[in-house]
Amino acid sequence: MKMNRFHDLRDYRFTNGEKFIFDTNVWLYIFPPSPKSSSETLRSKYMASLRAMRAAGARIYLDAFVLSEYLNRFARVKWEEHNRHQKQAVFHSYKTFRNSPYYGEVAVKTLTAAGKIAAYCERLDIMFTQYDFERMLIDHSRAVCDFNDSVLIATCRYHDCKLITHDSDFAAVDYDLDVLTHNATLFP
């Protein structure tokens, strides 16, 4: 079985044309829903890596799954914040919050965040029919990784992209993938 290769972003030298996909968690560090929802240290590290990538001429891609996860998590953080800070109009379900007038402000913020991410990226198709669907389901059923992570891995492999993540779950997954991170627990 081929193993993933983990790289420390502090030492990594990006090259012109090199291809990357950022995991949702990294975008949430770079563009957090609120200042309290992200570590400023990690935000600074990943932002510095993003700048270094761009300076080197690396290519950064975004797929619909990553953007969808980002926007959903962003809006849910705003819902949780709303409920913590309101004395009235507490919404017990996210769907109720999403259908309320309060969500309009959140929608503007999610669109702004999506625009910031898109400004750094090229869009990339998820080639789901080309992926090893059975392996993705087996890995999910064995709790090797969640299904969205399997899709992200397959997208990276199909398009020959390296993955930027902070998720330690990728240490348990072997897909012959280059994984770059500031998460020291991912290094052997």
N, C-alpha and C positions, 0 to 999 in steps of 0.2 A: 504494500500500500504506500502511495506517495504521501508525504507529509507536507503540511503547510509550512511556509517559511515566514518567520516573524522578523520584522525590521524595526529598529528603534528610530523614530522620526527625528530625534535629536541629531543623529549621525548620518542620516540618509541624504544622498546627493541625487537630486532629481535631474532628469535629462529632458532635452527637447523632444516633444512628441510622445513621451511616456504617458500611459493612460491609467486613470484612477477613477474609482467610484467611492464616494464617502458614504459610510453607514449613517443612518438617521441620527444615532446618538452623537456623532461628531457635529452634524449640522445643529443639533440642539445645544451643544457647547458654544459653537461659533455665533449662532443667532438664537439666544435663549428667549423663551416666552416672557420671562421677567428676570431682572438681575438676581433675584434670590433663587431662581431655579437652576442656576449653573455655577460651577466653580470658576471663579475668575482666573485662577492659575491655569486650568485646563483650557479655558477659552483663549487665553493668551498664547498658549503653546500651539493649539490647533490653528489659530489664526496666523501665527508666524509660519507654520508649515504650509498653509494655503498660499501665503504671499511668496514663499520660496518656490513653490511649485509653479506659480504663475510667472515668476521672474525667470525660471529655467525654461519656460515654454512647454511645460507639461500640459496635458489635456485632462480636464475634469468633466466627468459625465454624471448625468442625473437620470434616473429612471422613475417611472410613475409610482412604483412601490415605495421607494425611499421618500419621495415627495408626499405621498399619501400618509405614510406613517408620521412624517414630520408635522404636517398640518393637523392631523388628528391629535397628536400628543400636545402640540402647541395650544389648540383650542381646549383640550381637557385641563391643562394646567390653568388656563384662564378661568374655566368653570370652577375648579377647586379653589382658586384665589378668591373668586367672587363669593363663593359660599363661606369662606373663612372671614371675609371682611364685611359682610352685609348683616345688618340687623333685621332686614326685611328682604323679601323676594329671594329666599334660599331655594335653590332648585335641587330636588332630590334625585333627579335623573339628568344625565347629560342631554338627552333628547329634548326634555322640557326647556332646559337652558338654551339649547340651540334654536328652539322655536320662539324664544322670547325676544323682546325689543333690546335686551342687554347684549344679545349676541352680535348685533350690528357693529358695535365697536370692536369686538373680537374678530369679526370677519375682515374688517379693514386691516387689522394688525396681521392676520394670517396672509392676506394678499400682499402686504408690504414685505413680509418675511419671505414669501415664495419668490417675489421679484428679486430680492437680494441674492437668494440662492441661485436663481436662474441666471443672474448676471455673471456668475462665476463658471457656469456649466454649459455643456452641450447636452441636448437631450439624446437619450439612448432607448431603443426599444427593448422590451422584455420579450425574448424569443421563447416563450413558454412551451410551444410545441416541439422545440428542439432540445429541451432539457430532459435529464434522466428523472422523469416523474416518479418512477417506482422507488428510486433511491431517496428522493426527497421525502416521500411518504414514510418509508422505512426509518429514515433518520428522525423524522418527526415523531413517529410512534415509539421509538426507543429513547426519546428525549435527548438525542444527540444535539439537535438544535431545533429552534422553532421553524415553522414552514416559511415564514417571510425571510428568515436568514438563509434558508436553503435556496430560495429564489434569488436572493442577492448574490450568493456564492455562484450559482449557475450563470447568472448574468455576467459576473466578473470573468468567469472562465470562458464563456461563449465569445465575449467581446475582447478577450485578452487584456483585461484591466486588473490592476492591483487594487486591493481593498484597504481603505483607511477606516479604522474602527477603534473604539475604546472598549468594546464588548469582550469580556473574558470568556464568553461562551465559545468563541472561535478557537480556543485552545483545544477543545475536545473534538473538533471537526477536521477531518483529513481530506482535503480536496485538491492537493497540489496547487495551492494558491499562495501568492505573495500578500502578506498582511502587514500593514504599517500602522504603528500606534505610538502613543505616549503612555500606554498602560504597561508598566514594568512587569506585571504579573503574567504577561503573554510571552516573555522572553524565557528561553530554556535555562 
